[in-house]
C-alpha cells in the first residue's frame, strides 16, 4: 500500500508538470525523503530493539548501523542496480559519503525518538512500531522512486508495472529487515 501510494503521489506531481518548474527537483526531493527515511528507520529500529532488550549501548548501535546500512541499500544501491539491470544509464549517489552532515542529524533524531517512545508503556510499543513501519515504508518508497527518477529512470511512468514490482523488492525487503528482523534478532541474541 505504501509503495503504491508513493507512486500515486509522484505520478500526480508529474501529471501537473510540477518538476518542470525547478531544476533538479527529483534530486532535491530525494534528499528530503532519504533524510526522513533515516528518521523513521532509526525510530523503528530502536523501538523494535527495545521491545526485546533494554541495552542502552545495543539500542544506540542498532539505531545507528542498521538504518544507515539498509536505508542506503534501499534508497540508493538497489535503485541504482535495478536501473542498470533495466539497461538504464544510472548515476550513483551515496548520501553518507557526499552529505554526511545532512543525513546524520536525522539518523540521530530517529534514535532519540525511538528511545523516548520506547520508554512509554509496553502496550503502546506494538502500535508505535506498526505506525512507524508504515511511515518508514512510505518515505522509503518515495525516496527510492525519486532516486530512480532523478538519477536515470526519468520515464518510470511508461513502465508502471515493472517499476511497481521493482519498488516492492527495493523497499519491502530492506525496510522489513531494518525495522523488524535484524533489530529483534540482535536484541534476542544478547539474551
N, C-alpha and C positions, 0 to 999 in steps of 0.2 A: 504494500500500500504506500509506504513512504517513497519507494523508488518511482512508482507510477505518479505520485503526487508531485515529485520534483520535476519529472518530465513535463507534466502539465504546466507547471509554473514557468519553466524555461520556454516551453512552446508558446505560451501567452506573450512573453517578452519578445520572442522572435516574430510573432504574428503582428505585433504593433510596431515593429522595427525599432524597439527601444534601444537595441545595441548599435544602431546606425548613428545615434546621437553622440556617442562618446567613443574615442579611440581606445582600444584595448579593454572594452567593458567586461568581456569574459574573464580576462586576466585579473582585473580588479575584483570582480565578484568572486572568482575562485579563491582569492586570498581571504576575503571576508568569510566565506563558508568554510574554508580549511581551518581558519582560526577558531570558528565556532565549533567545528568538528572536534578539535582538540579540547575545547572547553567541556563539551558534553561527554566525550570519551573519557577524559580524566575523571569527571564526576561519576560516570557509570562504573568505571573500573574500580575506583576506591569504594563505592557503595557495595559492589559485589564482593570485593576482597574482605571488607569489614563485616559482612554477614557471617563469614566463616572464620575470621581471625581478627584479633584485636591488636595485632602487632603494629606499632606506630611506624617503625622503620620499614617493615614489609609493605604496608599500605602506601607509604611515600614512594618506595622503589617501584612497586607495581603501577602506581599512578603516573610515574614519570616514564618508565621504559615501555610498558605495554601499549599505551596510546601513541607514544612517539613512533614506535615501530609500525603498528597496524594502521594508524591514520595516514602515514606516509605511503604505506603499501597500498591502501585503498584509494587514496586521493591522487597519487602520482604514478607509482610503479605499475600497478595493474592497468590503469587507463592508458599509460604510455605503451606498454607491451600489447594491450588489447588493440590499440590503434595500429601498431606496427603489424600485428597479425592480420588485420583487415587490409593491409597494403597502403596505409596512410603514411604520409611524411610527418611524423610527430616530433615535437620539440620536447626534450626532457627538462623538467624544472623541479628542483628539490628545495623546499622552503627551509628545512632545517640546516641546509648548507648556505643558501642565499639570503635568508631572512630570519636568522635565529632570534634576533631581538624582537621580531614581530610575533613569532609563534610561541616563544617560551612563556610570556606573561599569561596567555590563555590556558596553556597547559597547567601552570601553577595555580591559576584561579580555579580550574576544574578540580584539581586535587584538594584544594581548600574547601570548595563547595561540597565535594563528596564526603570529606571528613566531617564537616558541620552537619550535613544531612544524616550521616551515619550515627550521630550522637542522639538523634530523636528516638522515640520508642521503636522497638524491634518490629512491631506490627505495621509500621509505615515503610519499612525498608523495601518490601516487595513492590508496593505502589510506586515509590520513588524510582526504583530500578527499572520498572516497566516503562514509566514515563520518559525517563532519561534515555532508555534504549531506543524508544521510538524517535525521540528528537535527534539522538545520535545518528540513527539510520537516515533520517530525513536530511539533515545537514550534510552528512557524508555523501548521500546521493546527489545533492546539489553541487557539492564540491567536485565530485568525480565527473559529473556531466559537464560542469563548467571547464574542467581540465580538458576533457575531450574537445569541447567547442573552441576553447581558447588556444589550445596548443596543437591543433592539426585536424580535428574532425568537425569542421565548421558546418558541414551539410548532414549532421546527425539525424535531422528530421526526415531526410529521404530514406533512412534505414531504421525506422522506428522499432520494428520487431527485433532486429539484430542488436540495436542499441539497448533495448529493454532487457534482453537476455544477458547481454554482456554486463549491464549495470547490476543485475541481480547477483551475478558472481562477484563482480568487483566490490560491491558494497556489503552484501549479506555475510559472506564468508569471513572477511577480516573483522567486521564490526561485531559479529556474534562471538568470534574468538576473543576479541578485545574486551567486550563487556561481560561475557558470561563464562566461557570455558576456561581461559587462561587464568584470570584472577581467582576463580574458585579452586582451580587445580593447585595454584601456588599456595593459597590460603590453607587448603586441606593438607598439602604436602608437609607443612610445618608442624602439623599436629601428630 
